[in-house]
Amino acid sequence: MGIRIDAWRETLCARSRSGVAGAPHLPWLQASTQEKSHDPTYELLPAIPELTKKLIEFGALFQKTTIETPIQELVEIRASQLNGCAFCVDMHIKMAKIHGERELRLHHVAIWRESTLFSPRERAALAWTEALTHLPAGGVPDDIYERVRTQYSEKELSDLTFLVGAINAWNRLNVAFQMVPGSSDKAFGLDKANLE
């Protein structure tokens, strides 16, 4: 089980070291797969660098998105909560804190419907995030779509939808590889959040 964490952490840390252009070639990965080829976890590893690089490149596009950073962070936190991705919840709370988000609002993401701390635009984004993360059998309900359309242009809704898709992908990967919350704080600069 430890190799899943170590391999994925190294790939994610490469993201930080190499910038958003993608992860560099990782020679340790090939050595690991040759030594432990009988382990199904190791059989997955050769695919990680190239696919991770593409996901990182995709994620980098959100730096130019129409969705403002505080809303992006709320979306990433909420999707991560719903998916049970402890690594991503931890990471995105720290990122939001570094970007100036208030702590009480971070605590209220899980109860956003009852909270008075979120704007109509933020509420629409959170509702959209929940609908796309836990897709209802009949698709996204009309009332949620209409609420989002009152707050977001067509381009913004497209960007928001891709953002939700991206964080859901990261959640599933980090859950699959059992990333430990806080294990990459230094690599990502999240230790600056001063949250312990």
CYANA upper distance limits for C-alpha pairs under 8 A (distance plus 0.5 A):
  1 MET  CA      5 ILE  CA      7.59
  2 GLY  CA      6 ASP  CA      6.69
  3 ILE  CA      7 ALA  CA      6.27
  3 ILE  CA     41 THR  CA      8.41
  4 ARG  CA      8 TRP  CA      6.61
  4 ARG  CA     41 THR  CA      7.28
  4 ARG  CA    177 PHE  CA      5.45
  4 ARG  CA    178 GLN  CA      7.21
  4 ARG  CA    179 MET  CA      8.46
  5 ILE  CA      9 ARG  CA      6.37
  5 ILE  CA    177 PHE  CA      6.08
  5 ILE  CA    178 GLN  CA      6.15
  5 ILE  CA    179 MET  CA      5.74
  5 ILE  CA    180 VAL  CA      7.79
  6 ASP  CA     10 GLU  CA      6.61
  7 ALA  CA     11 THR  CA      6.83
  7 ALA  CA     29 LEU  CA      7.94
  7 ALA  CA     45 LEU  CA      8.02
  8 TRP  CA     12 LEU  CA      6.60
  8 TRP  CA    174 ASN  CA      8.30
  8 TRP  CA    177 PHE  CA      6.88
  8 TRP  CA    179 MET  CA      7.82
  9 ARG  CA     13 CYS  CA      6.42
  9 ARG  CA    179 MET  CA      7.52
  9 ARG  CA    183 SER  CA      8.23
  9 ARG  CA    184 SER  CA      7.40
 10 GLU  CA     14 ALA  CA      6.61
 11 THR  CA     15 ARG  CA      7.25
 11 THR  CA     23 ALA  CA      7.33
 11 THR  CA     48 ILE  CA      8.26
 11 THR  CA     49 PRO  CA      7.20
 11 THR  CA     52 THR  CA      8.02
 12 LEU  CA     16 SER  CA      7.56
 12 LEU  CA     23 ALA  CA      8.47
 13 CYS  CA     17 ARG  CA      6.87
 13 CYS  CA    184 SER  CA      7.34
 13 CYS  CA    187 ALA  CA      6.27
 13 CYS  CA    188 PHE  CA      7.71
 14 ALA  CA     18 SER  CA      6.34
 14 ALA  CA     22 GLY  CA      8.34
 14 ALA  CA     23 ALA  CA      5.64
 14 ALA  CA     24 PRO  CA      7.24
 15 ARG  CA     19 GLY  CA      6.26
 15 ARG  CA     20 VAL  CA      6.91
 15 ARG  CA     22 GLY  CA      6.50
 15 ARG  CA     23 ALA  CA      5.72
 15 ARG  CA     56 ILE  CA      7.75
 16 SER  CA     20 VAL  CA      8.05
 16 SER  CA    187 ALA  CA      6.68
 16 SER  CA    188 PHE  CA      6.31
 17 ARG  CA    187 ALA  CA      8.03
 18 SER  CA     22 GLY  CA      6.94
 18 SER  CA     23 ALA  CA      6.55
 18 SER  CA     24 PRO  CA      7.33
 19 GLY  CA     23 ALA  CA      8.39
 20 VAL  CA     56 ILE  CA      6.94
 20 VAL  CA     57 GLU  CA      6.73
 20 VAL  CA     60 ALA  CA      6.35
 21 ALA  CA     53 LYS  CA      8.29
 21 ALA  CA     56 ILE  CA      8.08
 21 ALA  CA     57 GLU  CA      6.61
 21 ALA  CA     60 ALA  CA      8.48
 22 GLY  CA     52 THR  CA      8.40
 22 GLY  CA     53 LYS  CA      5.14
 22 GLY  CA     54 LYS  CA      7.76
 22 GLY  CA     56 ILE  CA      6.52
 22 GLY  CA     57 GLU  CA      6.68
 23 ALA  CA     49 PRO  CA      7.29
 23 ALA  CA     52 THR  CA      8.01
 23 ALA  CA     53 LYS  CA      5.93
 24 PRO  CA     49 PRO  CA      8.49
 25 HIS  CA     49 PRO  CA      7.90
 26 LEU  CA     30 GLN  CA      8.03
 26 LEU  CA     49 PRO  CA      8.01
 27 PRO  CA     31 ALA  CA      7.23
 28 TRP  CA     32 SER  CA      6.66
 29 LEU  CA     33 THR  CA      6.78
 29 LEU  CA     45 LEU  CA      7.51
 29 LEU  CA     46 PRO  CA      7.56
 30 GLN  CA     34 GLN  CA      6.77
 30 GLN  CA     46 PRO  CA      7.54
 31 ALA  CA     35 GLU  CA      6.83
 32 SER  CA     36 LYS  CA      6.74
 32 SER  CA     42 TYR  CA      7.82
 33 THR  CA     37 SER  CA      5.80
 33 THR  CA     42 TYR  CA      5.85
 33 THR  CA     43 GLU  CA      7.27
 33 THR  CA     45 LEU  CA      7.53
 33 THR  CA     46 PRO  CA      7.82
 36 LYS  CA     42 TYR  CA      6.79
 37 SER  CA     42 TYR  CA      6.42
 37 SER  CA     43 GLU  CA      6.65
 38 HIS  CA     42 TYR  CA      8.09
 38 HIS  CA     43 GLU  CA      8.24
 39 ASP  CA     43 GLU  CA      7.15
 40 PRO  CA     44 LEU  CA      7.25
 41 THR  CA     45 LEU  CA      7.41
 42 TYR  CA     46 PRO  CA      8.23
 44 LEU  CA     48 ILE  CA      7.50
 45 LEU  CA     49 PRO  CA      8.29
 47 ALA  CA     51 LEU  CA      6.80
 48 ILE  CA     52 THR  CA      6.06
 49 PRO  CA     53 LYS  CA      6.45
 50 GLU  CA     54 LYS  CA      6.92
 51 LEU  CA     55 LEU  CA      6.82
 52 THR  CA     56 ILE  CA      6.54
 53 LYS  CA     57 GLU  CA      6.64
 54 LYS  CA     58 PHE  CA      6.60
 55 LEU  CA     59 GLY  CA      6.59
 55 LEU  CA    166 ALA  CA      8.43
 56 ILE  CA     60 ALA  CA      6.65
 57 GLU  CA     61 LEU  CA      7.33
 58 PHE  CA     62 PHE  CA      8.15
 58 PHE  CA    166 ALA  CA      8.48
 59 GLY  CA     63 GLN  CA      8.41
 59 GLY  CA    166 ALA  CA      7.44
 61 LEU  CA     65 THR  CA      7.30
 62 PHE  CA    159 ASP  CA      8.49
 62 PHE  CA    163 LEU  CA      7.85
 65 THR  CA    159 ASP  CA      6.91
 66 THR  CA    155 LYS  CA      8.08
 66 THR  CA    156 GLU  CA      6.12
 66 THR  CA    159 ASP  CA      7.21
 67 ILE  CA     71 ILE  CA      7.18
 67 ILE  CA     72 GLN  CA      6.95
 67 ILE  CA    156 GLU  CA      6.89
 67 ILE  CA    159 ASP  CA      7.37
 67 ILE  CA    160 LEU  CA      7.17
 68 GLU  CA     72 GLN  CA      6.82
 69 THR  CA     73 GLU  CA      6.69
 70 PRO  CA     74 LEU  CA      6.83
 70 PRO  CA     96 ALA  CA      7.53
 70 PRO  CA     99 HIS  CA      8.43
 70 PRO  CA    101 GLU  CA      7.79
 71 ILE  CA     75 VAL  CA      6.63
 71 ILE  CA    122 GLU  CA      6.68
 71 ILE  CA    125 ALA  CA      7.76
 72 GLN  CA     76 GLU  CA      6.68
 72 GLN  CA    163 LEU  CA      7.94
 73 GLU  CA     77 ILE  CA      6.58
 73 GLU  CA     92 HIS  CA      6.78
 73 GLU  CA     93 ILE  CA      8.20
 73 GLU  CA     95 MET  CA      8.14
 73 GLU  CA     96 ALA  CA      6.49
 74 LEU  CA     78 ARG  CA      6.59
 74 LEU  CA    109 VAL  CA      7.51
 74 LEU  CA    122 GLU  CA      8.35
 74 LEU  CA    126 LEU  CA      7.77
 75 VAL  CA     79 ALA  CA      6.58
 75 VAL  CA    125 ALA  CA      7.27
 75 VAL  CA    126 LEU  CA      6.53
 75 VAL  CA    129 THR  CA      6.67
 75 VAL  CA    163 LEU  CA      8.44
 75 VAL  CA    164 VAL  CA      7.38
 76 GLU  CA     80 SER  CA      6.53
 76 GLU  CA     88 CYS  CA      8.28
 76 GLU  CA     89 VAL  CA      8.22
 76 GLU  CA     92 HIS  CA      7.02
 76 GLU  CA    164 VAL  CA      7.80
 76 GLU  CA    167 ILE  CA      6.41
 77 ILE  CA     81 GLN  CA      6.64
 77 ILE  CA     88 CYS  CA      7.72
 77 ILE  CA     89 VAL  CA      5.83
 77 ILE  CA     92 HIS  CA      6.26
 77 ILE  CA     93 ILE  CA      7.10
 77 ILE  CA    109 VAL  CA      8.01
 78 ARG  CA     82 LEU  CA      6.76
 78 ARG  CA     89 VAL  CA      8.44
 78 ARG  CA    109 VAL  CA      6.97
 78 ARG  CA    110 ALA  CA      7.32
 78 ARG  CA    126 LEU  CA      7.55
 78 ARG  CA    129 THR  CA      7.76
 78 ARG  CA    130 GLU  CA      8.05
 79 ALA  CA     83 ASN  CA      6.64
 79 ALA  CA    129 THR  CA      6.82
 79 ALA  CA    130 GLU  CA      7.29
 79 ALA  CA    133 THR  CA      6.86
 79 ALA  CA    164 VAL  CA      7.77
 79 ALA  CA    167 ILE  CA      7.40
 79 ALA  CA    168 ASN  CA      7.08
 79 ALA  CA    171 ASN  CA      8.50
 80 SER  CA     84 GLY  CA      6.48
 80 SER  CA     85 CYS  CA      5.58
 80 SER  CA     86 ALA  CA      7.75
 80 SER  CA     88 CYS  CA      6.30
 80 SER  CA     89 VAL  CA      5.88
 80 SER  CA    167 ILE  CA      7.85
 80 SER  CA    168 ASN  CA      7.81
 80 SER  CA    171 ASN  CA      6.55
 81 GLN  CA     85 CYS  CA      6.85
 81 GLN  CA     86 ALA  CA      7.96
 81 GLN  CA     89 VAL  CA      6.68
 81 GLN  CA    110 ALA  CA      8.05
 82 LEU  CA    130 GLU  CA      8.16
 82 LEU  CA    133 THR  CA      7.90
 83 ASN  CA    133 THR  CA      8.27
 83 ASN  CA    168 ASN  CA      8.11
 83 ASN  CA    171 ASN  CA      7.09
 83 ASN  CA    172 ARG  CA      8.06
 84 GLY  CA    171 ASN  CA      8.41
 84 GLY  CA    175 VAL  CA      8.19
 85 CYS  CA     89 VAL  CA      6.71
 85 CYS  CA    171 ASN  CA      5.93
 85 CYS  CA    172 ARG  CA      8.00
 85 CYS  CA    174 ASN  CA      7.30
 85 CYS  CA    175 VAL  CA      6.17
 86 ALA  CA     90 ASP  CA      6.53
 86 ALA  CA    175 VAL  CA      8.41
 86 ALA  CA    180 VAL  CA      7.95
 86 ALA  CA    181 PRO  CA      6.30
 87 PHE  CA     91 MET  CA      6.61
 87 PHE  CA    174 ASN  CA      7.38
 87 PHE  CA    175 VAL  CA      8.41
 87 PHE  CA    179 MET  CA      6.34
 87 PHE  CA    180 VAL  CA      6.25
 87 PHE  CA    181 PRO  CA      4.54
 87 PHE  CA    182 GLY  CA      7.30
 88 CYS  CA     92 HIS  CA      6.36
 88 CYS  CA    170 TRP  CA      8.42
 88 CYS  CA    171 ASN  CA      7.04
 88 CYS  CA    174 ASN  CA      8.09
 88 CYS  CA    181 PRO  CA      7.93
 89 VAL  CA     93 ILE  CA      6.53
 90 ASP  CA     94 LYS  CA      6.79
 90 ASP  CA    181 PRO  CA      6.31
 90 ASP  CA    182 GLY  CA      7.11
 91 MET  CA     95 MET  CA      6.68
 91 MET  CA    181 PRO  CA      7.85
 91 MET  CA    182 GLY  CA      7.51
 91 MET  CA    185 ASP  CA      8.14
 91 MET  CA    190 LEU  CA      7.74
 92 HIS  CA     96 ALA  CA      6.47
 93 ILE  CA     97 LYS  CA      6.66
 93 ILE  CA    106 LEU  CA      7.30
 94 LYS  CA     98 ILE  CA      6.69
 94 LYS  CA    190 LEU  CA      6.49
 94 LYS  CA    193 ALA  CA      5.91
 94 LYS  CA    195 LEU  CA      7.69
 95 MET  CA     99 HIS  CA      6.77
 95 MET  CA    190 LEU  CA      7.04
 95 MET  CA    193 ALA  CA      7.66
 96 ALA  CA    100 GLY  CA      6.90
 96 ALA  CA    101 GLU  CA      5.78
 97 LYS  CA    101 GLU  CA      5.36
 97 LYS  CA    102 ARG  CA      7.35
 97 LYS  CA    103 GLU  CA      7.64
 97 LYS  CA    193 ALA  CA      6.41
 98 ILE  CA    190 LEU  CA      8.19
 98 ILE  CA    192 LYS  CA      7.32
 98 ILE  CA    193 ALA  CA      5.63
101 GLU  CA    105 ARG  CA      7.79
101 GLU  CA    106 LEU  CA      7.83
102 ARG  CA    106 LEU  CA      7.10
103 GLU  CA    107 HIS  CA      6.90
104 LEU  CA    108 HIS  CA      6.70
105 ARG  CA    109 VAL  CA      6.83
105 ARG  CA    117 LEU  CA      6.90
105 ARG  CA    118 PHE  CA      8.35
108 HIS  CA    112 TRP  CA      6.16
108 HIS  CA    115 SER  CA      6.95
108 HIS  CA    117 LEU  CA      8.26
111 ILE  CA    115 SER  CA      6.65
112 TRP  CA    116 THR  CA      8.26
112 TRP  CA    117 LEU  CA      8.29
112 TRP  CA    118 PHE  CA      7.57
112 TRP  CA    123 ARG  CA      7.72
112 TRP  CA    126 LEU  CA      8.33
113 ARG  CA    123 ARG  CA      8.04
118 PHE  CA    122 GLU  CA      6.28
118 PHE  CA    123 ARG  CA      6.70
119 SER  CA    123 ARG  CA      6.63
120 PRO  CA    124 ALA  CA      6.60
120 PRO  CA    151 GLN  CA      7.89
121 ARG  CA    125 ALA  CA      6.85
121 ARG  CA    148 VAL  CA      8.23
121 ARG  CA    151 GLN  CA      5.87
121 ARG  CA    152 TYR  CA      8.16
122 GLU  CA    126 LEU  CA      6.70
123 ARG  CA    127 ALA  CA      6.58
124 ALA  CA    128 TRP  CA      6.61
124 ALA  CA    144 ILE  CA      8.07
124 ALA  CA    147 ARG  CA      6.58
124 ALA  CA    148 VAL  CA      5.48
124 ALA  CA    151 GLN  CA      7.44
125 ALA  CA    129 THR  CA      6.55
125 ALA  CA    148 VAL  CA      7.33
125 ALA  CA    160 LEU  CA      7.96
126 LEU  CA    130 GLU  CA      6.73
127 ALA  CA    131 ALA  CA      6.70
127 ALA  CA    144 ILE  CA      7.22
128 TRP  CA    132 LEU  CA      6.64
128 TRP  CA    144 ILE  CA      7.24
128 TRP  CA    145 TYR  CA      8.02
128 TRP  CA    148 VAL  CA      7.43
128 TRP  CA    161 THR  CA      8.45
129 THR  CA    133 THR  CA      6.41
129 THR  CA    161 THR  CA      8.44
129 THR  CA    164 VAL  CA      6.42
130 GLU  CA    134 HIS  CA      6.47
130 GLU  CA    135 LEU  CA      8.43
131 ALA  CA    135 LEU  CA      5.93
131 ALA  CA    136 PRO  CA      7.42
131 ALA  CA    140 VAL  CA      6.49
131 ALA  CA    144 ILE  CA      8.43
132 LEU  CA    140 VAL  CA      7.74
132 LEU  CA    161 THR  CA      8.42
132 LEU  CA    164 VAL  CA      7.59
132 LEU  CA    165 GLY  CA      8.34
133 THR  CA    164 VAL  CA      7.86
133 THR  CA    165 GLY  CA      8.49
133 THR  CA    168 ASN  CA      7.38
135 LEU  CA    139 GLY  CA      6.69
135 LEU  CA    140 VAL  CA      7.32
136 PRO  CA    140 VAL  CA      6.88
136 PRO  CA    141 PRO  CA      8.42
140 VAL  CA    144 ILE  CA      7.43
140 VAL  CA    145 TYR  CA      7.34
141 PRO  CA    145 TYR  CA      6.98
142 ASP  CA    146 GLU  CA      6.53
143 ASP  CA    147 ARG  CA      6.59
144 ILE  CA    148 VAL  CA      6.70
145 TYR  CA    149 ARG  CA      6.62
146 GLU  CA    150 THR  CA      6.85
147 ARG  CA    151 GLN  CA      7.39
148 VAL  CA    152 TYR  CA      6.47
148 VAL  CA    157 LEU  CA      8.04
149 ARG  CA    153 SER  CA      7.08
149 ARG  CA    154 GLU  CA      8.08
149 ARG  CA    157 LEU  CA      7.92
152 TYR  CA    156 GLU  CA      5.89
152 TYR  CA    157 LEU  CA      6.10
153 SER  CA    157 LEU  CA      6.50
154 GLU  CA    158 SER  CA      6.73
155 LYS  CA    159 ASP  CA      6.75
156 GLU  CA    160 LEU  CA      6.49
157 LEU  CA    161 THR  CA      6.51
158 SER  CA    162 PHE  CA      6.80
159 ASP  CA    163 LEU  CA      6.63
160 LEU  CA    164 VAL  CA      6.79
161 THR  CA    165 GLY  CA      6.79
162 PHE  CA    166 ALA  CA      6.58
163 LEU  CA    167 ILE  CA      6.80
164 VAL  CA    168 ASN  CA      6.66
165 GLY  CA    169 ALA  CA      6.80
166 ALA  CA    170 TRP  CA      6.88
167 ILE  CA    171 ASN  CA      6.49
168 ASN  CA    172 ARG  CA      6.74
169 ALA  CA    173 LEU  CA      6.81
170 TRP  CA    174 ASN  CA      6.54
171 ASN  CA    175 VAL  CA      6.53
172 ARG  CA    176 ALA  CA      6.51
173 LEU  CA    177 PHE  CA      6.64
174 ASN  CA    178 GLN  CA      6.33
174 ASN  CA    179 MET  CA      5.92
175 VAL  CA    179 MET  CA      7.06
179 MET  CA    183 SER  CA      7.95
184 SER  CA    188 PHE  CA      6.74
184 SER  CA    190 LEU  CA      8.49
185 ASP  CA    189 GLY  CA      6.30
185 ASP  CA    190 LEU  CA      5.07
185 ASP  CA    191 ASP  CA      5.88
186 LYS  CA    190 LEU  CA      6.60
186 LYS  CA    191 ASP  CA      6.21
191 ASP  CA    195 LEU  CA      8.00
